[in-house]
Amino acid sequence: MGRNILADREVNVVGIGLHPYVRQSERTYVTMGLTAVREALADAGLAWSEVESAYVGNARIGMAAGSTMLKYLGSSGLAVAQVENASASGSTAVRQAAFDVASGATEVSIAIGVDKVAPGRRGGPVMAEVRSLADGLIQPFSHFAMLTERYLDDTGATIEQVAGVAVKNHRNGARNPYAQRQKVRTLEEVLAPPQISGPLTRLQCTPVGEGAAAVIVASTDAIDRLGLDRSRAVRILSSASRLEEFTPGVNMDVALTETTTRQALEAAAVEPADVDIIECHDAFAIEELLYVEAMGVCDEGEAVRRLENGDFDIGGDVAVSPSGGLIAMGHPIGPTGVGQVCEITRQLRGEATGRQHPGARTAIAHMVGVGAVCVVHILQRA
């Protein structure tokens, strides 16, 4: 990894906003996106005219979504770029906005994630016209169902223990007014049919939905010049992004998470034991267990025991997905990575009423996307 420009020039999250994640609705993406942007501006105490650049992450809307939406806030002439990186689209938008400020190109930038449910859209893997023997045979839920079976075989864990991830995250989501799923679920409910694939039931899988999230980042000079509240600013210490490598015998998402997280932690001079909050890509229950192990939070095969001990609960050793994660908060694609940073910022400020993890200071935001790509941010309050 090259030089960490986020260490050279401080970049701080100063404003956050969301439109609640919801099932497919009649609301336009413009309505949802502007709701999140206006909430972020109000949270920061900023006028739209002070924002100098915008990065809009989406995967399902199509071209010119960002510029079409933002013109309704006024023709300020800011630089706009649209970002598509599969599930990591929003995470990449945050990374680009942070780098824009760190480079000195701008003083204030905004990352926005917005998406609508759009059935039938075709993406790069299909349009590439490169065929494999498994085309049409292995869906994401089947892939993670097989990983679940392998984890059970390798560790001796039970499906009830794996389902504990979903029980925890539904409980967290029930405390989050922005979450798509806001209902506490028992283990029996989580394990109840329908089965989506193998041992994975519906409540162990992320729902399909839509929504929006926005994060405003600013330099310390801009915070002082604009009279923003420095005590509520949360610093982005580092951001790492990688494409998969050939890893024979190892699941690529796990190997990619391990490498990318290690880069981000080293760039931030943070150890896994220092982390208080993790928002991770838990589209399926097994992912949380695999990824916290890959991040170095615990040894391989130990995540189930730590989960059962309450170590990953709000108030435990490290709160994993206090938002409810993708399983309960939802995964509308474009907004997801931005929404993770919103939740982390709220937690590090001590403003996550009803789900606050005590003493939270350092956090990881982690997303993987089709490709496969991985983006990891490290954030910290002063």
N, C-alpha and C positions, 0 to 999 in steps of 0.2 A: 504494500500500500504506500502511496506517495505521501507527500507532506499534508498534514491535517490543517487546512486553512481555517477551520473553525477554532483552532487553538491560537492562530495568529490574530484574529479579530473576532471579538465576542459577538455571537448572534443569540438573541433572546426571543422566546415566544412571549408576546405581549398581549395577544388577544385570541380568544377561541370562540367558536360558535358552531352550532349544529342544527339541522332540521332532523327531527326524530326519524330513525330508521323504521320503515313501514312496509307492509305488503304492497303489491302492485296497486296503484291508486290512479285517480283521474288528475292528480296534481301534476303540473308541468315541471320539468327539470329546472326551468328558470325560477319558478316560485320557490322550490326547495333550495336551490343554490343561493338565491338572494337572501332567503331567510337566514341561512348560516352565515353569510358574509355580513349582513347587518348586525347580527348578534355578536360577531367577532369585533366589528368596529365599535360597538357600544361597550363591549367588555374591555377593550383597550383604551377607550376614550379618544378615538381617532376619527378624523373626517376622511371620507373616501379620497379626497384630493391629495392627501398625504401619502397614499400608497403609490409606489413607483413602478412596481412590476407584479404580475400575477401569473401563477402556474396552475392550470386547471387539469386535474386528473380525472379521466373517465375512460371507460372501456366499452360502453354499449350505446352511446348516443350518436357518435359520428362526428365528422369534421365541423370545425367552426363553432363548436358548442360554447367554448369559453368566451370568445369575442361577442357572440350573439347575446349571451346572458349578461355580460358585464356592461354593455352599452346602456342598460336600463338604470345603472347607477350614475350615469352622466359621462359625457365624452371628455375624460380627463387626459387622454393621450398616453396612458401608461402602456408599457410593454406587456404583451400577453402571449403566452405560449401554451399549447395544449399538450398534455402528457399522457401517453398510453403505455402501460407496462403490466398489463393483465391485473392480477390481484394487488400487485405492488404499485399501481398507478398513483394512488394518493400518497404513498410513502415516497415515491420518486418526486412528486410535486413538492413535498416538504423539503426534500434534499435540494432540489433546484432553487427554491426560494431562499433557503439558508445559505447556499453557496453564492447566490446573487449578492446577498448582503455581506458575506464574509470576504468576497473579492473586492468590495468597494464599489461595485457597479451601481448599487442602490443602497439606500439607508433603510427603507421599509419595503417589504415584499409580502405577498399573501399567497398561500397554497390553499387551493380549493379542491375538494373532491365532490363529484355529483354524478349520479347515474339513475337511469330508469330501467325497469324490467323491459327487455326487448327480445322476445323469443325469436329464434330462427336466425339471429345474426351469426355470420361466419367470421372466424378470426384467422390469424396468420397460420397456425398449424394446419388448418384445412386448406386455406388458399395457397399454401406452399406447393401443393400437388406432389409432395414427397410421401410415398406410401410406405407403410410398415406392415408386418405380418399381423400386428395386433390392432390395426385400425378398426374402430367400431366395436371392439370386443372388450376393452377395458375402460370403464368410466372412472372418474376420480373417486367416487364412493366405493367402487370395487377395489381399486388400488389400496385405499386406506383400510378397507375391510381385511384385505390380505395382510397388510402391515400389522393390524390388530392381532390377527391369528398368530403371526410370527412372534410378536411381543409376548403373547400369552405362553407360547411354546418356549421361548428363550428365557423368560424370567419366572415362570410358574405363577404369574399373576392370574386373576380370574376376570371374567368379563364384568362382574359386579364391581370390581375395583377400578377397572377402566371407566366404567359408567359413572364412577364417582366424580370424574372431571365434569361431566355434564350436570350432575346434581349441584356441584359447587357453582358452576357458571350460571345456571338458571337462578340460583339463589342470589348471586350478585346482580344479574340482570333485572331481577324483581325490584331492586333498589335504585335502578337507573331510569329516569324519566325519558331518556332518549332511546332506550333499547327497544328492539322489535318484539322480543319476548320478555314480558314482565310478570312472570308467574313462577313462584317457588314450585319445584317438582321433587317428588320423592324418588328414591331409587326404583321402586316398583313402577312408577309412571315412566321413568326414563327407559326402563327395560321393556316396557309394553310394546306390542306391535303397533304400527307396521315396521317390519324389518326393511331397511333400505338396501342393505347388502351384507350377507354373512351375519356377524354379530352386531352390526351397526343398526340401531333403531333410528327413527325419525328425530327424536329428541337428543340424539348424540351427534346430529349433523346440523350444519348451519342452515338457516332458512333462506329462501330467495326473497329479496326485497329491494328497496330503493331508499334514497335519502341524500343528505348532503352534510359536509363538514368544512370548516374553514379555520386556518391558523395564520395569524399575522406574526411575522418575525421582524425584528428591528435591531440595529446596532445600538451600543450604549450611548453613542453620540446623539442618535435620534431620540432615544429615551429622554435624555437631558434636554435637548432642544425643544422637544414637543411637550415637555412637562408630564410624561407618562409616569405611572406608579412603578418605581423600580422594585419595590418590595414584592410585587406580584409577577415579576419577570422570571422566567425559567430558561436557563441556558441550554442550548444544544451543544454538547461537548464534542460529539463526533457523529459521522454518518458514513456507513460503508455499504457498498453495493457490488454484487458479484453475479456472474453467470455461472451455471453449473460446470463442473469439470468431470472427467471420466473417473469414477470411483468404483472399481470392480468390487462386488460383494457388499457394498454399503449403499443404503438408500440415499439417493441423490439429494433429496430435500434435507435430510438429516446432516449429511456431509457438508452441504452448502450452508446450512444454518451454523454449523460448528465453525467453519472457516470465516464466514462473514461476521459473526458475533465476536470471534476472537480479534479480528481486525478492528472492529469498532471499539471494543473494550481497551485494547492496547493503545489505540490513538487517543482515547480519553483518559488513559492512566487509571483505569477502574478495574477492580477485581470482581469476579462473579459474586463473591461473598459480600461485596459492598452494595449490591443491588437490592432495593426495597420493593420495586414494582416492576412487573413484566406484563406487557400487553403483547400476546403472541398470536400467530396464525393458527387458530384452533378450529378450523372448519369442520374437523372431525375429532371426536374426543381423544383418540390415540395421539393426535399431533401434539397436544400439550405435554404429554409425558415424554415423547421422543425429543421434543425441542428443548425442554428445560434441562434434560440430560446433556444434549448437544451443546448447550450454552455453558456448561460447567457448573450449573447450580447444584447438581448432585451427580453421583456416579451412575454409570449405566445400570439400569435395572432397579434403581433406588427410588425413582419418582413415585411409584405406587405407594410405597411405605410412607414417604414424606407427605403425599396427598392425604392418606388415611390419618396421619398424625395431626392434620390441620395446618401443616407448615406453609401450604400455599393459599390458605384462607386470608381474607382481610383480617388483620390482627395477628397473622402468623409470621414466620420468618421472612417470607417474601410473598407479597400478594400477587398471584398470577391471574391475569384477566379480571381485575376488580370491576371493569365495565360490564362484565358478562361475557366478554370475548365474542368471537364470531358465532359461537353456538347460541348465545342469548342476545347480545347487543345486535348481532346481524352482520351480514357481509354483502353490502350493496355494490361491491367492487371498487369503483372510483373513490367513494368517500372513506373506505375502511381504514387505510393507513393514516389519513388525516385525522379521523375520529380517534384513533389510538393516541395520537399526540394530544388531542383535546383532553382525553381522560387522564393521561399522565400529567398534563399541566394542572388540571383541577386537583389531582391527588397531591402533587408536590407543593401546590399553594396551600393545601389544607382546606380546600373548599368543596370536597366531595361529600356533601351532607348525606348521611345515611349509609354511606359505604366507605368512609374515610379510613385509610390505612394509617395508623398512628406513626408519627416520626418519619414519614416518607421523604427521602432526600434525593435518591438516585434511581433512575429507571431505564428500562430497555423497551423500545418499540421494535417489533419484529414482524416482517411480512415476507412470504414467498409468493411467487406468481408463476404462471405457465411460462415455460421457456427452457429451463427453469431459472428464475432470478430470485435473489434475496436482497432485501434492504433492511438495515438495522441502524437505528439511531440510539444514542446515549444522551439522556437529559438529566439535568441536576439543578436543584435550587441552591441559592447562595447559603 
